[in-house]
């Protein structure tokens, strides 16, 4: 904190803007990572939580029943 105040005293508004930009960048990077994780989790659930279904054509279904 002391270093931050010294930078602000030495460089003035430029230091404030640089610190604000750095802080904003860190917040956006964190948010971006959280959104990416959410997207990946959604993709994972989409592929692995759907019930497995097979579409059997009518012709094969009829042949199976007649062979039984």
For each residue, the residues with C-beta under 8 A, 3 or more apart:
1: 4 5
2: 5 6
3: 6 7
4: 1 7 8 19
5: 1 2 8 9
6: 2 3 9 10
7: 3 4 10 11 15 19
8: 4 5 11 12 15 16 19
9: 5 6 12
10: 6 7 15
11: 7 8 14 15 18
12: 8 9 15 16
13: 16 17
14: 11 17 18
15: 7 8 10 11 12 18 19
16: 8 12 13 19 20
17: 13 14 20 21
18: 11 14 15 21 22
19: 4 7 8 15 16 22 23
20: 16 17 23 24
21: 17 18 24 25
22: 18 19 25 26
23: 19 20 26 27
24: 20 21 27 28
25: 21 22 28 29
26: 22 23 29 30
27: 23 24 30 31
28: 24 25 31 32
29: 25 26 32 33
30: 26 27 33 34
31: 27 28 34 35
32: 28 29 35 36
33: 29 30 36 37
34: 30 31 37 38
35: 31 32 38 39
36: 32 33 39 40
37: 33 34 40 41
38: 34 35 41 42
39: 35 36 42 43
40: 36 37 43 44
41: 37 38 44 45
42: 38 39 45 46
43: 39 40 46 47
44: 40 41 47 48
45: 41 42 48 49
46: 42 43 49 50
47: 43 44 50
48: 44 45
49: 45 46
50: 46 47
51:
52:
53:
54:
55:
56: 60 61
57: 60 61
58: 61 62
59: 62 63
60: 56 57 63 64
61: 56 57 58 64 65
62: 58 59 65 66
63: 59 60 66 67
64: 60 61 67 68
65: 61 62 68
66: 62 63
67: 63 64
68: 64 65
